[in-house]
Amino acid sequence: MELSTLSRRAFSALAGTAVLGLALGGSGSSGAAAGAGAPRPVPTGPPPGPPRADGVPHRVGFDRHSPLVDGRRLVLWSGELHPFRLPSPSLWRDVLQKMRAHGYNAVSVPVAWNLHSPAPGRYDFTGVRDLDLFLRTAAETGLYVILRPGPYIGADVDAGGLPGWLTAAGGRARTTDPAYLRHADEWLTRVDAIAARHLYTKGTGTVLLYRVDAPRRADLAHVYEKVRADGIDVPVLHGDSPVVWGEVAGARTGAEERRAHLARLADGVTLHNVRMAFGGTSWGWLAAPSAPTASYGSGAAIGEGRNPTAALAPLHQLGHLLRHVPDFTRLEEAAPVRASDARIRVRHLTNPDTGTHVYVLSNGSAGEVSSTLRLDGTDVPVTLPARDARLLATGFDLGAGRKLAYATVQPMMFLSIGRQDFAVFTGRAGETAHVVLDCPREPWPTRLDEEAAWAYDHGKLHVTVPLGVDGLTRVRIRDGGSDRELLLLFADDATSLRLWPYETPSGKVLVHGPALLRDVSLHGSTVRLTGDTVEETGLEVWAPRGITDITWNGDAVTTTVSRAGSLLSTWSLPGVPELVLPALDGWRRRTENPESEPDFDDSGWTVADRTASHSTTRVPEGRPVLFADDYGFHYGDVWYRGHLTGASGLESVSLSYATGAHGLLMAWLDGEPLGTHRMPAPDGAGRAGEGTWTAEARFRLPKRLRRKLRERPDGGAALVLSVLVRRTQHDQDAGTRDTHKAARGLVSAAFEGAAPGVRWRLQGQSAPDPVRGPLNDGGLYGERKGWHLPGYDDARWEPASFPRADRRQGVTWYRTAFRLDVPADVDASVGLLLDDDPARAYRVQVFLNGWNLGQYVNDGGPQHTFVLPNGILRTRAAANTLALAVLADGGTPSGPGTVRLTLLGAAAGGVPVEPVASPGRG
């Protein structure tokens, strides 16, 4: 993925007109493009409150500066979340609450057609595919939704989200080809019926924007008319519009996140999308060749195990800044400003309504740069680390006539609670913050923490604070002309992640201390808080007047009133208790691949008798179609058995095949291994992200096998060639060239030494799992027999232990059961760790309670830890079934080596988790 993408995506709001490219709003538009007869620009002011399904219709639109909701300007700070990469609906609430707490006000949600449709005309929106539940949860969390139902979504998903069965259908995808539109429109009808129940314009949900897949202007009219006919009246986003959609993808460090997002801000973007806010797991065969591992979004601020990462702090700070300082809803280019050192680039912007000036500083060099910048008539010293950025501001209104003259650190938020105003500033630990205020009257500063120092001279109050010395530093400012006091709060990155503003219908609250604040409600004189702690921590709360008591996760907290006007806990909140995970033992083992034996009964398999295909791969002339998709096998491993006649004298076999990333092929002749062929590693020779991999696997029959065949009564004339193909993923088709239809599986076979006739049969997935869905499993013998499912009777399997050192081409299964006993008020994230000598060539498919959680490639990596999502993982005194399907080439010893559970993180708190349906062997 690219580090950052700034696209001029979407917004024609097209409401009430079929004229393309007109920048109008949705139903009940409250803004229009500037021009003759256009209404006066909406002034900068307080943003709309957090969205809810409140039953009240809302007006949604745009002007050239920002989205407009009920006549108020709004900066959208959206994070991308793929519900299908978190196959536990209870955990959707967990991640959405974390997103809201960390400053997001919207969630961008693609909907993967392939996960919902196992066959033409069949759709499933239940269980882990319950879109209605996700949209309800987003509304309950207070997040706007940007819905992206495709039909094509990209998103590093197999075929870009197009269903597997579409690869074998006529019509060119992502065009106005009627054969394609027949299926695509049916899909949108199903999705739109759900989305229409959750539109913010109707007050029945928080779906604010709707993104369509219209790669060409010619496609847009049809899609637009379709979604409007389905009752979708919110603004429609598409790929050719004058309003800027700013998306940053693939940033991996806090500095990268800060530089990329501040650059978008300096470009005037008010619709930001962080891709990814949470990455998740490409479980089953969900992954695309562009991101073939199970672990997705390694640079996401919230990691796959639902824990914060190093990228989180700048996103947390910037999200809250855009939410709580309305000046950023309308920024325009201002006079150029230069730093004294040219290595620091400066973008200068201003809000014409408020007079606020914003300076985005960027250091693209490989070293730290110290310089000066002229602000408010003063040469202000600034230091920027290598390849980092910072936002500085002047002119912010801080209440009671006070304004920010300048600061050397970045503002994070400004809010008012009762008679107090709060201004929060953040910077790196170890640097000294210098904040200067213009005060209309002589202030009465009070240093509430020892680190702070202040001086007042000629109407300016100078405050200096070393950051990161002892957590949060507070300075109170009063004067004789107002009963409002200003509280300056200074935090380094780590401390900023423990500051939590929250808006309730009865007023705003600011909480400091816990690892996460999930929810706040005011009841009489009590503020009720729910959230998470990791270590013992203090609790400090600023709440509206009249609030005297606090509860934390339902328990009363004893407090005192601090000099800062906060309620301060007398005792620390408890942290998470120590957790001990069980060892994985009691393994049982069984080999499979009977399909390689000559006498295996394949009479029930599908005959490869087709002569034409909709694939973009050419069918070899005069030979049958062997492509797996043409016979309904769209995901996972596929077996082929070629019955050869007239094969006497056969010397070698050449098999042409096509796969996604990490594909491989194994071959046997009359039960004797011929060998294994692997596609090259995706990161080799610049081929990372390549969509389709093709190769010819040539196997020369060993002398021993040729001698054995000659000794047979028929001289080896009638043979069975068995081939297992790990076909992996379909291409994404981002270029609208139908590349998702490229062949998967065998393409052709050629022989030397003989010219046998061949009759092919093939077998893949028996039937889509009715609960886990079509992408969960494939065509391994053990999968078809349910060896991966809970309840399968493995009592007759042989006992086994790890590490292993087997030498055998084919598939071997291992199963065990284990129990966890995590306390009810603890959220533990658990992973499965696999490791071994990388010289050993084998792969492991990981199944937990029947759910396919990804492929471990021992000799290719890079993933060693597989997240076991709570809900699929039973964490509280219930049995879990773990099954490993090991695919080995027999050329090296094959494991597994180390197999153990590992704790990825834990917190006291969390959300209630319902078990995910995991039916066993019937």
C-alpha positions, 0 to 999 in steps of 0.5 A: 500500500502507498504511504499516502493517497490524496484523491479527489474522490467523491462528492457529487452530492447529486441530490434531486438532479441527474447532472453529474459532477455538480457538488450538491448535498444529499437529501435536504442539502444544507450547502451548495457550491459557491457561485452566483445566487449561492447562499452566504458561506456558513460561518465557523462555529461549534460542530454538531454533537455526536450522532445518534439514531435520535428519530429526528431528520437531519440535513446533510450537504457540503460546500467547498470547505467542509461537510455541513450537518444541520447547518453546522460545519463538520470535519470528518475524522474517519477511520477505516474498519473492516467488520469482516476482518473481525469475525466476532460481532461483540468485538465490533463494539469494542473497536468502535468504542476505542475509535470514538475514544481516540478522536474519530467521529466517523467509521468508513465501512466497506461491505464485501460481496463475496463474504455474503454471497456463496452463489448467485441469488443467495445472500447471508447477512447473519452472524459475523456478516450482520451488517444491520447489527454493525450499523446499529452498534456504530450509532450507539457508539456515536460515530458517523458511518461512511458506507462503501458497499462496492460492488467492488471494494478493493480493500486487499480482499480476494477479487476486491470483494467480488464473489468467487462465482462471478469469476465464472459468469459472463459480463465485464465487471465494474462496467455497465455490461448488462450481464454484470449489472444484473448481479451487481444491482441485485447485490446493491438491492440487498445492501441498500435495504439494510442501509436505508434503515440507518440513514442519518437524514432519516434520524434512524441511524448514522450513515452519513455518506455513501461511497459507490464503485463507479470507476468511469463517469459513464458508470456513475449515472446508473449507480446513482439512479440505483441507490437513489431508487433504493431510498439512499438519500445521503450524499453519494461519493464517487471517484470524479468530483471537485471535493477533496477526500484525503486518505492516508494508507500504510503509515507505520510510525507515529511520525509518518502518520503525523506528516501524512495527515498534517499534509492533508490538513494543509491541503484544506481537506476536511474529510479525512480517512485513516486506513487502517484505524484497525486492521484485523484478520484476513481469516479463511481465504479472504486475503488478496494477493496484495496482502496475503498474510492473515494479519492485516494492517500492520501499521494500524493504530489499533493492532490486530489484537485490539491493542494500541500501537506506536502510531496511535498518539498522533492520531489521537491528538489530531482527532481530538483537535479537529473535533474540539477546535472548529477553526479547522472546518474552514482553512484557506491559504495565507501569506507564505512563511519561511523557517530560518532553516529551509529544511523545514517546510512551512504551510500557512493557513488561516480561518477568515471567520475567526482569524486563527492562523495555522502553521504546518511544519514538515521536516523531510530530512534524515536528521533533526532540525532546529530553526526559528519561525516568525510568529506574532512578531517573535522568532519562535524556536522550533525543533523537528525530528527527522521526517516528522511534522508539527502543527502550530497555531496563533490566534485561538480563542481561549475564552474570556478574551484570552487568545493564544499568541503562539506556542512551541507545541501542538494544541490538542483540544479546547473545551469548556466544562461548567465555568472552566475552559481547558486548553491542552497542548502536547509534545515529545517527552523531554522537550520544553513547551512554551505557550504564550497567551494574550490576556486583556487583563492581568492574569492570576496564574497558579502553578498546580504542578511543580514543573510549570513556570510562568511570567507576565509581561506587557499583556502576554503570559508566558508559560513553560513546562518540561514535558514527560517529567511526571505525567500531566502538568496543570496551570490555572489562570484567573483574572479579576474581570471574569468568573471563568478560569482557564486551565492549561494542560500539558502532556507528552505523547504517552500522557495524551493517550490518557486524556479523554474528552466526552460529550454527553447530552447534559454537558462535556466531561474530561477524564484523565488516568485510565487506559481507555474511556468507553462511555460516560453518562450523568445521573443526578449528581453522579457521573458514571464511567466505564472503561479499561485499566491495564496498570493501577492508575489514578482517576481525575474527572472534570464534570459539569457543575453539580456532579459530586460522585463517580462510579467506575465500571459500576463501582463507587469511587471515593474522591476529593476535590482538587485545586484544579477543580477536578474530582480526584480518586482517593485510591488507584483504580485496579489494574489487570490481574496476572493471567496464566495461559495453559500449555497446549498438549494432548495432541493427536495426529493423522495423515491424509491425502488418500486422493494420491492413491491410484485406487481412491474412488473419485467417481463422485468428483466433478468431470473436467469436460468444459471446452470454453471459459469466461476466464481471462486465461486462454484455454489450451487448444483442444484441451478441456478447461481445468480452471477450478472456478469454472467448476464451482471451486472458488476458495482453498485447495483443489485436488485433480486426478488425471486418469491416463491411458497409453502412458507406457514409457512415460518419462516426465510430467509438466503441469502448468498452473496459476495461483495467487501469492504463496501458491504451490502444487504437489503431484503424485503418480500412482501414489508415488510422490513426484515432487512439489513446486512453489510460486516465488516469494511475493517480495522477491524480484519486485513482485510484491502485490502481483495479482496472478502467478503462473508457472510450469512445474516439471517433474521427471519420473524417478528411475525407481518409479519408471522401473516399477511401472515397466514391471507392471503387467500393462507396462504402466499404460494406465496410471493416475496422476494426482495433483493438489493445488493451493490456489490461494487468492483471486486478483483484485481487478483494480484496473477494471480488466476482469483480472479477477477472472484469471485462472486458478488451479491447473491450466494444462498438462504435458508429457514426455516419453508418451502421449497418454490420453487423460480424463480429468476429475477435480474436487474442492470445497464440498459446500460452503459452511452455512455458518462460517461462510464460503471463504472458510475452508477448501478441498483438503480431505480433512476439511471435507470430512470435518477434521477441523470442526469441534466434536470430531471423534479423533480418539483413534488418531495417534498421540503426538507431541511437538516439535516434529520432524516428519518427512512426507509429501502431503497433508498431516493433521493435528488436533487438541483441546484446551480451556481458558479461565479468564475472569469475567471483568478482564478482556484478554487478547490471545494469540497462537505462536508457531515457530520452527527452523525456517529451512524446513519447508511446510505450511500450516492452516490454523483452525480454531473451533472450526474457523480458519484463522490463516496460513503459516508459511514456515519457510516464507513467513513473515507471520508467526503469531495468529490472533484468536478472536474472543468469541470464536475463542472461548475464554471462560471455562469452555472447551476450545478445539485447535486443529492444524493442517500441515502441508509439507513437501517431504524434502525437509523435516516438517513440523510444527516446531513450537506451538503455544498460546501467547498473551497479546494484551489484557485489560480490566474492563472490556465489553461483554462477548457473546460466543460466535456460533461454531457448529461441530461435526454433525 
